[in-house]
Amino acid sequence: MYRLFAAPNSYAMVAHSVLEELGVAYELAWVEIFTDKPDPAFLAASPHARVPALVHEHGTLYEAGAIALYLAERHPEAGLTIPVGDPERGRFLQWLSYLASTLQPDVMIQFHPEIYAIDADDQAKLQQASMKRLGRVLEILDEALEPGPYFFADRLTVCDFVLGMQATWPEVYPRSIDDYPNLKRLVVKVTERPSVRRVLDQHGLDKVAGS
Ligand SMILES: N[C@@H](CCC(=O)N[C@@H](CS)C(=O)NCC(=O)O)C(=O)O
């Protein structure tokens, strides 16, 4: 039985949707983030007190992409990973890493510029510069989703959940998700899955980008 530390409408939705899609037993532990007094069990699993964090039979894990990959590999029958030896394995790792290390920092800046700059003016400039970069990153992702609908055509993998969940946030688009038709198609496909609909409900999201 897994235990997922989560906060509403956060990166926890990535791990949460993978757990739901896999249909495995798990318990959801809602925690407060951005607090001076994080839940001690949460802090033990996630030293920055960031969600998601997962407790599993062998220990704990944090980082949304790592949790998604770990779960997919623990439950290979669901086919959400691309295994070692598969010709697409390299590109699978590329996109998983790109989503965590190239897309996510700019997404974070849009929501929490105060983490990166002290003055309000500097924060606004940082957000502006980051949004420009985000536009290029989203373009590259949109190109990668051709022919789609997923990163690997009809083969749904955790990459689609890692991207699909954060692409539901309208704040990440320079103008609108409509500028990225392949990305929009991915968000629609991912968010219409019953597993993901259950997750969005629990996170209080009735409207997402593209819907
Ligand atoms: N790199 C982490 C980022 C997780 C993260 O920053 N989560 C946010 C919520 S979306 C959080 O818990 N923030 C609380 C904090 O930074 O104190 C991941 O992918 O899991």
PDBQT file of the ligand as one rigid body, heavy atoms in Angstrom, charges set to zero:
ROOT
HETATM    1  N1  LIG A 301      10.907  19.253  -8.325  1.00  0.00    +0.000 N 
HETATM    2  C1  LIG A 301       9.771  18.937  -7.492  1.00  0.00    +0.000 C 
HETATM    3  C2  LIG A 301       8.963  20.190  -7.268  1.00  0.00    +0.000 C 
HETATM    4  C3  LIG A 301       7.860  19.972  -6.274  1.00  0.00    +0.000 C 
HETATM    5  C4  LIG A 301       7.300  21.296  -5.783  1.00  0.00    +0.000 C 
HETATM    6  O1  LIG A 301       7.973  22.335  -5.810  1.00  0.00    +0.000 OA
HETATM    7  N2  LIG A 301       6.059  21.235  -5.317  1.00  0.00    +0.000 N 
HETATM    8  C5  LIG A 301       5.433  22.440  -4.788  1.00  0.00    +0.000 C 
HETATM    9  C6  LIG A 301       3.946  22.400  -5.001  1.00  0.00    +0.000 C 
HETATM   10  S1  LIG A 301       3.565  22.436  -6.736  1.00  0.00    +0.000 SA
HETATM   11  C7  LIG A 301       5.691  22.512  -3.295  1.00  0.00    +0.000 C 
HETATM   12  O2  LIG A 301       5.477  21.547  -2.584  1.00  0.00    +0.000 OA
HETATM   13  N3  LIG A 301       6.133  23.685  -2.819  1.00  0.00    +0.000 N 
HETATM   14  C8  LIG A 301       6.333  23.919  -1.443  1.00  0.00    +0.000 C 
HETATM   15  C9  LIG A 301       7.654  24.594  -1.168  1.00  0.00    +0.000 C 
HETATM   16  O3  LIG A 301       8.437  24.830  -2.108  1.00  0.00    +0.000 OA
HETATM   17  O4  LIG A 301       7.920  24.860   0.011  1.00  0.00    +0.000 OA
HETATM   18  C10 LIG A 301       8.940  17.822  -8.115  1.00  0.00    +0.000 C 
HETATM   19  O5  LIG A 301       8.887  17.701  -9.339  1.00  0.00    +0.000 OA
HETATM   20  O6  LIG A 301       8.332  17.044  -7.365  1.00  0.00    +0.000 OA
ENDROOT
TORSDOF 0
